[in-house]
């Protein structure tokens, strides 16, 4: 979850490192630190600085320094082991201050290693698991093994380590070399002209190059200004050509919006267009998903689908469950990926595992994927980041093509995922019993979604006014049924993420089974009451809330006059197929959360305790 950037080349490293880590601050912003290597008084020395809090605190510390080195590493931390202190901030170093490294991941056996190293005289300055690595490498280079080069020492050290890591390492005694290693934590190389940038996310390198090499688990890159070599931990060379990144620098900037979150909410019509483009054949009621062609025959025989995802992607999967069962006729189960491996799921020979992750690097989702592959299941993925681990490890998949999502609270990724799950449903349904007429209707309504989303966004000012009205409340219910039960869960998650108030998402039918006890005039409910198969039941829920003096905000279908007499505030969305209402109903909930969080004085792009890509378990 932490941000990592490393640089080796002919330019000054510090400005490039700072620029890169600013773009990755959404991956961790408890503290930050940098180390660069340069000649001082005729010998190579490391200049380092650390600061707690945001990256600008580190930047302020460095303003008075003339950092001339062409090699360096920087890190933004999301705390796991040890509190938020400068001592625990990265980079960490060894006793002699030769080896410096930054780390994303968790060293599971660090206590055992730390005890051994302390017993042999190593002095530790932090509470982190990461610091163990520097001393482990130092110990190897100081013993009788004869290993004196950084690359070999790192290889040997990592064979003693259990856990996950993305590492960037420099050594004062090898001043032109940067070593990067990956195991279950994302790391990539940006390939420039006579320079390389190591990063945990592509957004840190696109200002300098769009040529990317993704490292796989168990791979090491050894970089100098003029060349690179990739190998496994057994020192076997691996040849891999760079890929062309499809994002641009403009995609990763705010573009005049006050926050990335608002920008990405307003990008949803275009994101939906990009996710749907070239994938519909309306006249034939078909979906064309090129990424699934390689397993199209196998998909005809699928008898059950398992979906695994985390957070917002999990809620998208829950919408997909309703779609796939109602329209494709395929039994579907959705798991929180972090729980998937810790129960004993029963698989059939014709089961499919579908994993969903915007980043393609979510540790728990990758764990679920690997468990399914170990059991021999056919696997597919829905992912945004081209070349990500999930994209490489699934048998086939569908890219979202929505550009980078920088805001920690996911917005455009959710609506894109739901739209792609509708495409997937159409694809599988037409292989089975779905009629041409039904296929045509779904395809036609999917084509309309981007323009309908634009209509919803016109309510922004209204929603901001509603957020002002309710900004002093500290408790909210979000209620929905059927397709919009997951929408309610997602809406409540958004409010929790960016405003830190108590919000609960519920299936509306469950309200009577306990939660209604909390309803009073100080506990508003946001109710998704669209004109669909459960409309009358949702009206009953609203009446139950109002009978207990609970304020109600309704998300309703345009033209519904009945609901206005029952609720305190209403936000209308256009009519669409019931299965697609979550795409439109979610947008007002995103805008409400955004304005509510801003009005309460929070940085909605960087919610406390959260990071964008959860790459540790």
C-alpha positions as CSV (number, residue, x, y, z in Angstrom):
1,X,0.0,0.0,0.0
2,X,3.0,2.3,0.4
3,X,4.4,4.3,-2.5
4,X,7.9,3.6,-3.8
5,X,9.9,5.5,-6.4
6,X,13.6,4.9,-7.3
7,X,15.7,6.7,-10.0
8,X,19.0,6.0,-11.7
9,X,20.1,8.1,-14.7
10,X,21.8,11.3,-15.7
11,X,19.4,13.8,-14.2
12,X,19.2,15.0,-10.6
13,X,17.3,12.2,-8.8
14,X,15.7,14.3,-6.0
15,X,13.2,16.4,-8.2
16,X,12.1,13.2,-10.1
17,X,11.7,11.3,-6.9
18,X,9.7,14.0,-5.2
19,X,7.5,14.5,-8.3
20,X,6.9,10.7,-8.4
21,X,6.1,10.2,-4.8
22,X,3.6,13.1,-4.9
23,X,1.6,11.2,-7.5
24,X,1.7,8.1,-5.3
25,X,0.8,9.7,-2.0
26,X,-2.6,8.2,-2.2
27,X,-0.9,4.9,-1.6
28,X,0.3,6.0,1.9
29,X,0.6,9.3,3.6
30,X,1.5,8.6,7.3
31,X,5.2,9.6,6.6
32,X,7.7,9.9,3.8
33,X,11.5,9.7,3.3
34,X,14.2,10.0,0.7
35,X,17.8,8.9,0.2
36,X,20.0,10.1,-2.6
37,X,23.6,9.2,-3.4
38,X,26.2,11.8,-4.5
39,X,29.9,12.7,-4.2
40,X,30.8,14.8,-1.2
41,X,34.4,15.9,-0.4
42,X,35.7,13.3,-2.9
43,X,33.7,10.3,-1.7
44,X,30.2,8.9,-2.1
45,X,27.8,9.8,0.6
46,X,24.0,9.3,1.2
47,X,21.9,12.3,1.8
48,X,18.6,11.3,3.6
49,X,15.6,13.0,5.2
50,X,12.3,11.8,6.7
51,X,9.2,13.5,7.9
52,X,5.9,12.4,9.4
53,X,2.6,13.3,7.7
54,X,2.2,14.3,4.1
55,X,4.9,14.4,1.4
56,X,5.0,18.3,1.5
57,X,6.5,18.0,5.0
58,X,9.4,16.0,3.5
59,X,9.6,18.5,0.6
60,X,9.9,21.4,3.1
61,X,12.8,19.6,4.8
62,X,14.7,19.2,1.6
63,X,14.2,22.8,0.2
64,X,17.4,24.1,1.8
65,X,19.5,21.1,0.5
66,X,21.4,21.0,-2.7
67,X,20.9,17.3,-3.7
68,X,23.0,16.7,-6.7
69,X,23.0,12.9,-6.9
70,X,21.7,10.9,-9.9
71,X,20.6,7.9,-7.9
72,X,18.0,7.7,-5.1
73,X,14.9,6.2,-3.6
74,X,11.8,7.7,-1.9
75,X,8.9,6.3,0.0
76,X,5.4,7.3,1.3
77,X,4.3,5.1,4.2
78,X,1.1,3.5,5.2
79,X,1.9,2.2,8.7
80,X,1.8,-1.5,9.4
81,X,4.5,-2.4,11.9
82,X,5.2,0.5,14.3
83,X,3.6,3.8,14.8
84,X,3.8,7.0,12.7
85,X,7.3,8.3,13.6
86,X,10.3,9.5,11.7
87,X,12.3,6.5,13.0
88,X,9.7,4.2,11.5
89,X,9.6,6.1,8.2
90,X,11.5,4.7,5.2
91,X,14.2,4.5,3.9
92,X,15.9,2.2,6.5
93,X,19.6,1.6,6.7
94,X,22.1,-0.8,8.2
95,X,24.5,-0.3,11.1
96,X,27.2,1.2,8.9
97,X,24.7,3.3,6.8
98,X,25.8,1.8,3.6
99,X,22.6,0.0,2.5
100,X,19.4,1.9,2.1
101,X,16.1,0.5,1.1
102,X,12.3,1.2,0.8
103,X,9.8,-1.6,1.2
104,X,6.1,-2.2,0.5
105,X,4.8,-5.4,2.0
106,X,5.1,-7.4,5.2
107,X,8.1,-9.6,6.4
108,X,6.2,-12.3,8.3
109,X,9.3,-13.8,10.0
110,X,10.9,-10.5,11.0
111,X,10.8,-11.2,14.7
112,X,12.8,-14.4,14.3
113,X,15.3,-12.7,12.0
114,X,15.5,-9.6,14.2
115,X,16.4,-11.7,17.3
116,X,19.1,-13.5,15.4
117,X,20.6,-10.3,14.1
118,X,20.4,-8.5,17.4
119,X,22.2,-11.4,19.1
120,X,25.0,-11.0,16.6
121,X,25.4,-7.3,17.4
122,X,23.1,-5.4,15.0
123,X,21.5,-2.3,16.4
124,X,17.9,-1.5,15.4
125,X,16.5,2.1,15.4
126,X,12.9,1.4,14.4
127,X,9.9,-0.8,15.2
128,X,9.4,-1.9,11.6
129,X,9.7,-5.2,10.0
130,X,11.5,-3.5,7.1
131,X,14.6,-2.6,8.9
132,X,15.4,-6.3,9.4
133,X,16.2,-6.5,5.6
134,X,19.0,-3.9,5.7
135,X,20.7,-5.7,8.5
136,X,20.2,-9.1,6.9
137,X,21.9,-7.9,3.7
138,X,24.6,-6.2,5.8
139,X,25.3,-9.4,7.7
140,X,25.7,-11.4,4.5
141,X,28.2,-8.9,3.1
142,X,30.2,-8.9,6.3
143,X,30.5,-12.6,7.0
144,X,32.9,-15.1,5.6
145,X,30.7,-16.0,2.5
146,X,32.8,-13.9,0.2
147,X,29.7,-12.1,-1.1
148,X,30.5,-8.4,-1.4
149,X,28.2,-7.1,-4.2
150,X,24.7,-5.8,-3.4
151,X,22.9,-7.9,-6.0
152,X,24.2,-11.3,-4.7
153,X,23.7,-10.3,-1.0
154,X,20.1,-9.3,-1.7
155,X,19.4,-12.7,-3.4
156,X,20.8,-14.6,-0.5
157,X,19.0,-12.5,2.1
158,X,15.6,-12.9,0.4
159,X,15.9,-16.6,0.5
160,X,15.7,-16.3,4.3
161,X,12.6,-14.1,4.2
162,X,9.0,-15.1,4.4
163,X,6.4,-12.5,3.3
164,X,5.6,-10.0,0.7
165,X,7.8,-7.2,-0.7
166,X,8.4,-4.6,-3.3
167,X,11.9,-3.3,-2.7
168,X,14.2,-0.6,-4.1
169,X,17.7,-0.8,-2.7
170,X,20.9,1.3,-3.0
171,X,24.4,0.8,-1.6
172,X,26.9,3.7,-0.9
173,X,29.7,1.4,-2.1
174,X,28.0,0.8,-5.5
175,X,27.0,4.3,-6.4
176,X,25.6,3.6,-9.9
177,X,23.4,0.7,-9.1
178,X,19.7,0.4,-8.1
179,X,18.3,-3.0,-7.2
180,X,14.5,-3.6,-7.4
181,X,12.8,-6.8,-6.3
182,X,9.2,-7.9,-6.2
183,X,7.2,-10.6,-4.4
184,X,3.4,-10.2,-4.1
185,X,3.8,-6.4,-4.1
186,X,3.6,-4.4,-7.3
187,X,6.7,-3.0,-8.8
188,X,7.5,-1.8,-12.3
189,X,10.3,-0.1,-14.3
190,X,9.9,3.0,-16.4
191,X,12.4,2.8,-19.2
192,X,13.7,6.2,-20.4
193,X,16.7,7.3,-22.5
194,X,19.7,6.5,-20.3
195,X,17.5,6.4,-17.2
196,X,15.2,4.1,-15.2
197,X,12.4,4.9,-12.7
198,X,11.3,2.1,-10.4
199,X,7.8,2.6,-9.0
200,X,4.9,0.8,-7.3
201,X,2.4,2.4,-9.7
202,X,2.6,3.6,-13.3
203,X,1.3,7.1,-12.5
204,X,4.8,7.9,-11.0
205,X,6.6,7.5,-14.3
206,X,4.3,8.8,-17.0
207,X,5.7,12.3,-16.9
208,X,9.1,10.8,-18.0
209,X,8.2,7.7,-20.1
210,X,5.3,5.6,-21.2
211,X,7.5,2.5,-21.7
212,X,6.9,0.1,-18.8
213,X,8.3,-3.3,-17.7
214,X,6.3,-5.0,-15.1
215,X,8.1,-7.2,-12.7
216,X,6.6,-10.6,-11.7
217,X,6.8,-12.2,-8.3
218,X,10.3,-13.5,-7.5
219,X,12.0,-11.2,-10.0
220,X,14.9,-8.8,-9.5
221,X,15.9,-5.9,-11.7
222,X,19.5,-4.5,-11.5
223,X,19.6,-1.1,-13.0
224,X,22.3,1.4,-14.0
225,X,21.9,4.6,-16.1
226,X,22.7,2.7,-19.3
227,X,21.2,-0.8,-18.9
228,X,19.0,-3.1,-17.0
229,X,19.0,-6.8,-16.3
230,X,16.0,-8.8,-15.0
231,X,16.5,-12.2,-13.4
232,X,14.9,-14.5,-10.9
233,X,16.2,-15.2,-7.4
234,X,18.3,-18.1,-8.8
235,X,20.0,-15.5,-11.1
236,X,18.5,-16.8,-14.3
237,X,18.2,-14.0,-16.8
238,X,14.7,-13.1,-18.0
239,X,14.1,-11.3,-21.3
240,X,11.1,-8.9,-21.3
241,X,10.3,-6.1,-23.7
242,X,8.7,-2.8,-22.4
243,X,4.9,-2.3,-22.9
244,X,3.4,1.0,-23.9
245,X,1.4,2.6,-21.2
246,X,-2.0,3.7,-22.4
247,X,-2.4,6.5,-19.9
248,X,-1.2,10.1,-20.3
249,X,0.1,12.7,-17.8
250,X,-3.1,14.6,-18.3
251,X,-5.1,11.6,-17.1
252,X,-3.3,11.6,-13.8
253,X,-3.9,15.4,-13.1
254,X,-7.0,17.1,-11.6
255,X,-7.8,19.0,-14.7
256,X,-9.3,22.0,-12.9
257,X,-11.3,20.1,-10.4
258,X,-10.7,20.7,-6.7
259,X,-10.3,17.0,-5.9
260,X,-9.6,13.9,-7.9
261,X,-12.7,12.3,-6.4
262,X,-15.0,14.9,-8.0
263,X,-13.0,14.7,-11.3
264,X,-13.5,11.0,-11.4
265,X,-17.2,11.2,-10.5
266,X,-17.6,13.5,-13.5
267,X,-15.5,11.3,-15.7
268,X,-18.0,8.4,-15.4
269,X,-19.9,9.0,-18.7
270,X,-16.6,8.9,-20.6
271,X,-15.4,6.0,-18.5
272,X,-18.6,4.0,-19.3
273,X,-18.2,4.9,-23.0
274,X,-14.6,3.5,-22.9
275,X,-15.6,0.4,-21.1
276,X,-18.4,-0.3,-23.5
277,X,-16.8,0.8,-26.8
278,X,-16.6,-1.9,-29.5
279,X,-18.1,-4.5,-27.1
280,X,-21.8,-4.4,-28.2
281,X,-23.5,-5.7,-31.2
282,X,-27.0,-4.2,-30.6
283,X,-28.7,-5.6,-33.8
284,X,-27.8,-9.1,-32.7
285,X,-28.2,-8.5,-29.0
286,X,-24.6,-9.7,-28.4
287,X,-21.6,-8.6,-26.4
288,X,-18.2,-9.0,-28.0
289,X,-15.4,-9.4,-25.4
290,X,-12.1,-9.9,-27.1
291,X,-10.3,-10.6,-23.9
292,X,-12.5,-13.7,-23.4
293,X,-12.2,-15.2,-26.8
294,X,-9.4,-17.5,-25.7
295,X,-11.7,-19.2,-23.3
296,X,-15.0,-18.8,-25.1
297,X,-15.5,-22.5,-25.6
298,X,-14.8,-23.2,-22.0
299,X,-17.3,-20.5,-20.9
300,X,-20.1,-22.3,-22.8
301,X,-19.7,-25.2,-20.3
302,X,-19.5,-23.1,-17.1
303,X,-22.1,-24.3,-14.6
304,X,-21.3,-22.0,-11.7
305,X,-19.4,-18.8,-11.1
306,X,-17.4,-17.7,-8.1
307,X,-16.7,-14.0,-7.8
308,X,-14.0,-12.7,-5.4
309,X,-13.2,-9.1,-4.8
310,X,-12.7,-6.5,-2.0
311,X,-14.4,-3.3,-0.9
312,X,-16.1,-1.4,-3.8
313,X,-15.3,-4.2,-6.3
314,X,-17.0,-6.7,-4.0
315,X,-20.2,-4.6,-4.2
316,X,-19.9,-4.5,-7.9
317,X,-19.6,-8.3,-7.8
318,X,-22.8,-8.5,-5.8
319,X,-24.7,-6.6,-8.5
320,X,-23.2,-9.0,-11.0
321,X,-24.5,-12.0,-9.0
322,X,-28.1,-10.8,-9.5
323,X,-27.5,-10.2,-13.2
324,X,-25.8,-13.5,-13.9
325,X,-28.4,-15.6,-12.1
326,X,-31.5,-13.7,-13.5
327,X,-30.4,-13.3,-17.1
328,X,-27.7,-15.9,-17.8
329,X,-29.2,-18.6,-15.6
330,X,-25.8,-19.4,-13.9
331,X,-25.6,-20.0,-10.2
332,X,-23.2,-17.4,-8.8
333,X,-21.5,-16.9,-5.4
334,X,-19.7,-13.7,-4.4
335,X,-17.0,-13.8,-1.7
336,X,-15.1,-11.2,0.1
337,X,-11.7,-12.2,-1.2
338,X,-10.0,-11.9,2.2
339,X,-12.3,-14.7,3.4
340,X,-12.3,-16.9,0.4
341,X,-9.1,-18.8,1.3
342,X,-10.1,-19.2,4.9
343,X,-13.2,-21.3,4.3
344,X,-13.3,-24.4,2.2
345,X,-15.3,-23.6,-1.0
346,X,-16.6,-26.6,-2.9
347,X,-15.7,-26.4,-6.5
348,X,-17.1,-28.3,-9.5
349,X,-15.1,-29.2,-12.6
350,X,-17.0,-26.6,-14.7
351,X,-16.8,-23.7,-12.3
352,X,-15.4,-20.3,-13.2
353,X,-13.5,-18.0,-10.9
354,X,-14.0,-14.3,-11.7
355,X,-11.9,-11.8,-9.8
356,X,-12.4,-8.0,-9.9
357,X,-9.8,-5.4,-8.9
358,X,-9.3,-1.9,-10.3
359,X,-5.5,-2.0,-9.6
360,X,-5.0,-5.7,-10.4
361,X,-2.7,-5.7,-7.3
362,X,-5.1,-6.3,-4.4
363,X,-3.4,-8.8,-2.3
364,X,-6.4,-10.6,-1.0
365,X,-8.0,-10.9,-4.4
366,X,-4.8,-12.2,-5.9
367,X,-4.7,-14.8,-3.0
368,X,-8.2,-15.9,-3.9
369,X,-7.2,-16.2,-7.6
370,X,-4.2,-18.3,-6.8
371,X,-6.2,-20.6,-4.6
372,X,-8.7,-21.1,-7.4
373,X,-5.9,-21.8,-9.9
374,X,-4.4,-24.3,-7.5
375,X,-7.7,-26.1,-7.5
376,X,-7.7,-26.2,-11.3
377,X,-10.5,-23.6,-12.0
378,X,-10.9,-21.6,-15.1
379,X,-10.2,-18.0,-14.2
380,X,-11.1,-14.6,-15.6
381,X,-10.7,-11.0,-14.4
382,X,-12.1,-7.5,-14.6
383,X,-9.3,-5.1,-14.1
384,X,-8.3,-1.5,-15.1
385,X,-4.5,-1.5,-15.0
386,X,-3.0,-3.1,-18.1
387,X,-0.1,-5.4,-17.3
388,X,-1.1,-5.7,-13.6
389,X,-0.6,-9.0,-11.7
390,X,-4.2,-10.0,-11.9
391,X,-4.2,-9.3,-15.7
392,X,-1.2,-11.5,-16.2
393,X,-2.3,-14.4,-13.9
394,X,-5.9,-14.9,-15.0
395,X,-6.6,-17.2,-18.0
396,X,-8.5,-14.3,-19.7
397,X,-10.2,-11.1,-18.8
398,X,-11.7,-7.7,-19.6
399,X,-10.0,-4.4,-19.2
400,X,-12.0,-1.4,-18.0
401,X,-10.1,1.2,-20.0
402,X,-11.1,4.1,-17.7
403,X,-7.7,5.7,-17.1
404,X,-6.1,6.1,-13.7
405,X,-8.2,6.3,-10.7
406,X,-6.3,8.5,-8.2
407,X,-8.9,9.2,-5.5
408,X,-8.7,6.7,-2.7
409,X,-12.5,6.3,-2.6
410,X,-13.3,4.4,-5.8
411,X,-16.0,5.9,-8.0
412,X,-15.6,5.5,-11.8
413,X,-14.2,2.0,-11.3
414,X,-17.4,0.8,-9.6
415,X,-19.8,2.0,-12.3
416,X,-17.4,0.6,-15.0
417,X,-17.2,-2.8,-13.3
418,X,-21.0,-3.0,-13.1
419,X,-21.3,-2.1,-16.8
420,X,-18.7,-4.8,-17.7
421,X,-20.6,-7.3,-15.5
422,X,-23.7,-6.5,-17.6
423,X,-21.6,-7.1,-20.7
424,X,-20.4,-10.4,-19.3
425,X,-24.0,-11.4,-18.4
426,X,-25.1,-10.6,-22.0
427,X,-22.1,-12.6,-23.4
428,X,-22.9,-15.7,-21.3
429,X,-26.7,-15.3,-21.4
430,X,-26.8,-15.3,-25.2
431,X,-24.7,-18.5,-25.2
432,X,-27.5,-20.0,-23.2
433,X,-31.3,-19.4,-23.1
434,X,-31.4,-15.6,-23.4
435,X,-33.5,-14.6,-26.3
436,X,-32.6,-12.2,-29.1
437,X,-35.3,-9.7,-27.9
438,X,-33.9,-9.6,-24.3
439,X,-30.3,-9.4,-25.6
440,X,-31.3,-6.5,-27.9
441,X,-33.0,-4.7,-25.0
442,X,-29.9,-5.1,-22.7
443,X,-27.5,-4.0,-25.4
444,X,-29.6,-0.9,-26.3
445,X,-29.9,0.2,-22.6
446,X,-26.2,-0.3,-22.1
447,X,-25.5,2.0,-25.0
448,X,-27.7,4.7,-23.4
449,X,-25.9,4.5,-20.0
450,X,-23.2,7.2,-20.7
451,X,-25.7,9.8,-21.7
452,X,-28.0,8.9,-18.8
453,X,-25.0,9.3,-16.4
454,X,-24.5,12.8,-17.8
455,X,-28.2,13.5,-16.9
456,X,-27.6,12.4,-13.3
457,X,-24.5,14.6,-13.0
458,X,-26.7,17.7,-13.7
459,X,-28.0,17.2,-10.2
460,X,-24.7,18.1,-8.6
461,X,-25.8,21.5,-7.2
462,X,-29.0,20.0,-5.8
463,X,-27.0,17.2,-4.1
464,X,-24.6,19.7,-2.7
465,X,-27.5,21.6,-1.2
466,X,-28.9,18.4,0.3
467,X,-25.4,17.6,1.8
468,X,-25.4,21.1,3.4
469,X,-28.8,20.4,5.0
470,X,-27.6,17.1,6.5
471,X,-23.9,17.9,7.2
472,X,-24.3,17.9,11.0
473,X,-25.8,14.4,11.2
474,X,-23.4,11.7,12.4
475,X,-25.5,8.6,11.5
476,X,-27.0,7.4,8.3
477,X,-28.9,4.3,6.9
478,X,-28.6,3.4,3.3
479,X,-31.3,1.0,2.2
480,X,-32.0,-0.8,-1.0
481,X,-33.4,-4.1,-2.3
482,X,-32.4,-6.6,-5.0
483,X,-30.0,-5.0,-7.5
484,X,-29.8,-1.9,-5.3
485,X,-28.9,-3.6,-2.0
486,X,-25.3,-3.6,-3.1
487,X,-25.7,0.0,-4.2
488,X,-26.8,0.9,-0.6
489,X,-23.7,-0.9,0.7
490,X,-21.5,1.0,-1.7
491,X,-23.1,4.3,-0.8
492,X,-22.6,3.8,2.9
493,X,-19.0,2.8,2.3
494,X,-18.4,6.1,0.3
495,X,-19.7,8.2,3.2
496,X,-17.7,6.3,5.8
497,X,-14.5,6.6,3.7
498,X,-14.5,10.3,3.1
499,X,-16.4,11.8,6.1
500,X,-15.8,9.4,8.9
501,X,-19.4,9.4,10.1
502,X,-21.3,6.2,11.0
503,X,-23.2,4.9,8.0
504,X,-24.8,1.4,7.5
505,X,-25.9,-0.1,4.3
506,X,-28.7,-2.7,4.6
507,X,-31.0,-4.8,2.5
508,X,-34.2,-2.9,3.2
509,X,-36.0,-6.1,4.1
510,X,-33.6,-6.6,7.0
511,X,-34.5,-3.2,8.6
512,X,-37.3,-4.7,10.6
513,X,-35.0,-7.4,12.0
514,X,-33.1,-5.1,14.3
515,X,-31.7,-1.8,12.7
516,X,-35.1,0.0,12.8
517,X,-34.5,0.3,16.6
518,X,-32.0,3.1,15.8
519,X,-34.3,5.2,13.7
520,X,-35.4,8.6,15.1
521,X,-35.3,12.2,14.0
522,X,-31.5,12.3,14.3
523,X,-30.9,9.2,12.1
524,X,-31.5,10.0,8.4
525,X,-32.0,7.2,5.8
526,X,-31.0,7.3,2.2
527,X,-33.4,5.0,0.3
528,X,-33.0,3.8,-3.2
529,X,-36.6,3.6,-4.4
530,X,-36.5,3.3,-8.2
531,X,-39.5,2.1,-10.3
532,X,-38.7,-1.6,-10.5
533,X,-39.9,-5.0,-9.2
534,X,-39.4,-4.1,-5.5
535,X,-40.8,-0.5,-5.7
536,X,-43.9,-1.1,-3.5
537,X,-41.8,-2.8,-0.9
538,X,-39.4,0.1,-0.8
539,X,-42.3,2.5,-0.3
540,X,-43.4,0.4,2.7
541,X,-39.9,0.8,4.1
542,X,-40.1,4.5,3.7
543,X,-43.4,4.6,5.5
544,X,-42.0,2.6,8.4
545,X,-39.1,5.1,8.8
546,X,-41.4,8.1,8.6
547,X,-43.7,6.6,11.2
548,X,-40.6,6.8,13.6
549,X,-39.8,10.4,12.6
550,X,-36.7,9.5,10.6
551,X,-35.6,11.9,7.8
552,X,-35.5,10.3,4.4
553,X,-33.5,11.2,1.2
554,X,-34.8,9.2,-1.8
555,X,-33.1,8.2,-5.0
556,X,-36.0,7.8,-7.3
557,X,-36.9,7.4,-10.9
558,X,-37.8,10.5,-13.0
559,X,-41.5,11.1,-13.1
560,X,-42.3,9.4,-9.8
561,X,-44.5,11.9,-8.0
562,X,-45.8,9.6,-5.3
563,X,-42.4,9.4,-3.5
564,X,-42.2,13.2,-3.1
565,X,-45.1,13.3,-0.7
566,X,-43.4,10.7,1.5
567,X,-39.8,11.8,1.8
568,X,-37.9,14.9,2.9
569,X,-35.6,15.2,-0.1
570,X,-35.5,13.4,-3.5
571,X,-32.9,13.0,-6.2
572,X,-34.1,11.7,-9.5
573,X,-32.3,9.4,-11.9
574,X,-33.5,8.5,-15.5
575,X,-35.4,5.3,-16.2
576,X,-33.3,2.3,-17.3
577,X,-33.4,-1.5,-17.0
578,X,-33.7,-2.6,-13.4
579,X,-30.3,-4.5,-13.7
580,X,-28.6,-1.2,-14.7
581,X,-30.1,1.1,-12.1
582,X,-27.0,0.6,-9.8
583,X,-24.9,2.5,-12.3
584,X,-27.1,5.5,-12.2
585,X,-28.2,5.3,-8.5
586,X,-24.6,5.2,-7.3
587,X,-23.7,8.5,-8.8
588,X,-25.9,10.7,-6.5
589,X,-24.5,8.7,-3.5
590,X,-21.0,9.4,-4.6
591,X,-21.7,13.1,-5.0
592,X,-23.5,13.2,-1.6
593,X,-20.5,11.6,0.1
594,X,-18.1,13.9,-1.7
595,X,-19.9,17.2,-0.8
596,X,-20.6,15.9,2.7
597,X,-16.9,15.1,3.3
598,X,-15.7,18.4,1.9
599,X,-18.3,20.4,3.9
600,X,-17.0,18.7,7.1
601,X,-13.5,19.8,6.3
602,X,-11.9,16.6,5.2
603,X,-9.4,15.8,2.4
604,X,-11.6,13.4,0.4
605,X,-8.8,12.4,-1.9
606,X,-6.7,11.1,1.0
607,X,-9.0,9.7,3.7
608,X,-7.3,9.0,7.0
609,X,-6.0,5.4,7.5
610,X,-6.8,4.4,4.0
611,X,-4.6,3.8,0.9
612,X,-5.7,3.3,-2.7
613,X,-4.2,-0.1,-3.5
614,X,-4.3,-2.6,-0.7
615,X,-1.3,-4.8,-1.4
616,X,-0.9,-6.4,2.0
617,X,-3.2,-8.8,3.7
